[in-house]
Amino acid sequence: MAGFTEVPVDFQSYQSESDEMADMIADNKIAELAETENDILKDLLQELDTGEIDLSITGFDENEIGQLMSQIHQEENDEVAKDDIECPSVHDLIDTTSSNALIHEIQKTDLPPTIKDFLCVCAMRHQWVNYDRVAKFYQNQNETIKKLMRDSALVNDGTNDILVESFIQSKARNPLKITRVGTPVAE
């Protein structure tokens, strides 16, 4: 599907099927024990986010990537004074080009108003949030705005560990199964 003619393969030969199963179980356990350096992961995802590839192939869904990208590097919090960060305009935080174009197409149809309204609301999910700018904007806001931004899951300054833990537990109860590329479905 990706158009590759060759791919790297790590072939492992086991003495028995039991050895192979034990190694597979150990591999999963090791992954459970691993801890991710979110700052490094965020940087890597930002590097990959060029539009050339679908970031869902990283194993993270759109919401997970958004939450991760909205996290503020701890060292940035510690080392950069609020006044040293240029605050972007609220208009620079989100790109509505795709959603606006889709809404325009919907409005041109002769569909019933209720269906148009529904489709227009759904079209809003095609907006693109620049989480790096959101983080800079956040650092220049008062506590009320910061709280609302955290509550809206626009940023994660480390205070929503309960939300993250809840998400992890939810994943353990309802693992995602990829039925086709880009379409996660609860099993």
Secondary structure as UniProt FT lines:
FT   HELIX           17..33
FT   HELIX           38..48
FT   HELIX           55..58
FT   HELIX           62..70
FT   HELIX           74..79
FT   HELIX           82..84
FT   HELIX           90..92
FT   STRAND          94..95
FT   HELIX           97..107
FT   HELIX           113..123
FT   HELIX           124..126
FT   STRAND          128..129
FT   HELIX           131..139
FT   HELIX           143..151
FT   TURN            152..153
FT   HELIX           161..173
FT   STRAND          176..180
FT   TURN            181..182
FT   STRAND          183..186
//
